[in-house]
Amino acid sequence: MNFSNKTILVTGAARGIGRATAEAFARLGGTVAVHYHTSRKQAEQLIRTLPGKNHSTFGADLTDHAACESLINDVVKHYGRLDVLVNNAGIYEVKSFGDLSYADWQQTWENTLNANLVGPANLCFLAAKVMMQQKTGHIINISSRGAFRGEPDALPYGASKAGLNQLSQSLAQALAPYNIFVGVVAPGFVRTDMAAELLDGPEGEAIRKQSPLNRVAAPEEIAEAVIRLAADGMLYATGCILDVNGASYLRT
């Protein structure tokens, strides 16, 4: 796996899975466009520590349609091409169904779908247009185990990730004639800042026991799955959804 002369855009790359993914691509020779929304300082600190050179940060609110277009345009203008898009940025809003008002219900759906499905869909479209001109490219979308097992306290989250799976598989068929690979990595629980409070709380032990490995994933393990799907040798796996959940949820 050698990503020399490849430009990789990783969304939500300042922390967690996105950060580990950016680091993995950089170690393998890739030039990384580090996207952030509010974590500018962390993003700038990251590019100073990445191996290699020419890595850059790009800020954008991916729930804004125009900002998505500007992000892709800025990356392509800066680097001249876009070889890999990793749609990692997203949100997870925990809302107990019994406590929700109808207004809260509407708001959490709007927030989650815009961040987890509409924003990534816009980036897929815009990146694919660039890749079609190049006649090559990879799009890797970060989904979730929750798309399959359900999320009773985050219903829009599970639905958004299920939608992202279907979008990815449809795009895999639509973009295959242009030599563009589309794949999905679906993690279970991962030790990130976003999950730390839950994992360190009273529910943490039960969460770890969901896996026979008796632990949750490290961000680097999810990054490893991403870079393997982004490698040229995986082209025939286009449309795949790769479960990386420590056997905590098995599907056939």
N, C-alpha and C positions, 0 to 999 in steps of 0.2 A: 504494500500500500504506500504509494508515493504520490503526494499531492503537490509536488514542485510545479510551478507555473500555473497553479490552479487558484482561483479566487473563490473564497467561501464566505457567504453571509450567514451568520448565526444570530438569530433574534433572541432577545433576552439573555445576552451573553455575559452580562456583568457578574452574575451569581449562579450558583447551583449547577444544574445540568448544562446550561448554556456555556458557563465558564469552563467547565471540564471539557466540553466539546471543542471550544475554541482552542484550548491548550493542546488537545489531541491532534487536531488538524495542523497546528503550527509545528508540533514536534515532527510531523511527517512531511514538512516542507511547504505546507500550504500558506497562502497569504489570506489573513482573516479580516473581514469586515465585522467589527464588533458592534452590534446594535444594542442600544439601551433606551429606556423610556425615562425613568427618574434617577437611575443609579449612575449618573455621569462620572462621579469620582472613582467608583469601583471599576467602571469601564476603562477609564484613562489609566488607572493603576494596572489593569490587566495587560494592556498592550505594551506597557513598559517592561513587563516580565515575560512576555511570550518569546520563545526562541524564533530566530529569523528576523526579518525586517519588513517594512512597508505595511504593517498592520495599522488599521485606522478605526476610529470610533465614529458612529453615526447615530444621532438621536432622533427618535420618532415615536409618536403616539400611534400605534398600529390599529387603534379603533377609528382613526381618521382616514377616510378613503384617500384624500389628497396626500396625506403624509406617507402612506404606503407607496404611492406613485413616486413621490419625491425621493424616498429612500432608495428604491431600485434605480432610479435615474442617477442619483448621486453616486451610488456604488459603481455603476457602469461607467459613468463619466470619470470617476477617479481611477479605476483600474482598467477600463477598456473592455471588460468582459465579466461574466458571472458564471461560474462553473457549478457551484453547489449552493443551494438554499436549504438551510435547516430552520424550519419553523418550530422554535422552542418556546417562545414567549406565550404566556397564558396566565389565567387566574383561577383560583379555587375558592369560592365563597361558600362557607358552611352556614346553612340556614335551616334550622329545624322546621319541618313542614307545619307542625302544629302551632308554631309561634308566628307564622307569616301572615301578614295582612295581604289583601289583594294587591295593594300598591307595592308592597315589598316584593311580592311574587313577580310582578311585571318588571320591577327594577333589576332584580337579580338575573332574570332571563336576558334582559337587554345587555347588562354588563357582561355576562358570561359569553353569550353568543357573539357579541362584537369582538371580544378579546380572543376567544378560542376557536372561532369558526370563520366569521366574516373577514377578520383581519388576515389570518393565514390564507384564506381563499383568494383574497385580493393579491397577496404577495405571490402565491402560486401562479396566478394568471399573468402578472407582470413579469415575473422571472421567466416563465415559460416562453413568453414572446421574445425575450432576449435569447434564450437557449435555442429556440427554433431557428433563429438567424445563424447561430453558431453551429447548428446541427448536432448539438450534444449538450448534456447537462444532467444534473441530479437534483431531485427535490426530496428531502427527508422531513416528514412531519412527525412531531412528538405527540403521541396520543396518550392513552392511559388504560390500565387494567379496568378502570371504572366504566369504560365504554361497553364492557361485556358483563360485568358482575353487578352493576347497578351502584348508585350513589344516593342512598336514601336521605342524607343530609346535605346533598349538593346535586339536586336533580338536574339543573341546567348544565352542570359540569359533565355528567355522564352523557347527556344528550349531545352536547357540543363535541365531545370526543368521538362518539359514535358517528356523528355527521362528518367529522374530519377523516375517519377511516373510509367512509363511503366516497367522499370527495377524492381521497388519494387513489382509491382503486379505479374510480372512473377516469381520473386524470392519467393513470398509468396506461389505460387503453387508448385514450385520446392522443397521448403524446408519444407513444411508442414509435409511430412512423417517423418521428423526428429524432430518434435516438436519444430520447429523454427518459431517464429512469425516475420512477416515483415510488417511494417506499415509506413505511411507517414503523416507528419503534414505540411499543406500548409498555411503559414501565408500571410496576406496582409502586409501593412506597419507596421513596428515595430520601436519604439523609441530606436535606437541603435546609436553607434558612426558613423557607416557607413551611416545612413540615416539622421543624425542630421543636416547637412548643408542644405539638401533639405527641411526638415521639418521646419527649422527655417528661410527659405528664403521666397520669394514672393509666391511660390507655396504651402507653408505649409497649409494655411487655406483651400484651395481647396482639398488638400489631406485628411485633417481631415473630411471634409464634405462628402467624399465618403462613410463614414459609418454613419448610423443613430444614432450611439453613439456619433458622432461628435468628434472623437479622433482616434488616432492610438493605436495599442496594446503596452502594456508594455512587455519587455522580459520575465517577470515572468509568463505572461499569456500563452505564447508559451511553456514555460517549463512545465507548468501544464498539457498541452495537451500531451507532450512527456511522462511524467512519468505515465500518465494514460494508454497510449498505451503500455508502458513497463511493466505494472502490469500483473501478471499471470491471473487475472480474465478477461482479454481482449483477450484471445487466439482466440476466434471464430471470432474476428474482423480482423483477418489477411488478408492482401491485401487492407485494407481500406485506403482512403485518407481523412484525417480529415481537413476540412476547418476551419481556425481560422482567419477570416478576418473582423469580426465585421459587417457581412452582407453587406460589400462593394461590393461583387460580389457573386451572387447567381447562382448556376447551378443545373440542375436536372439530 
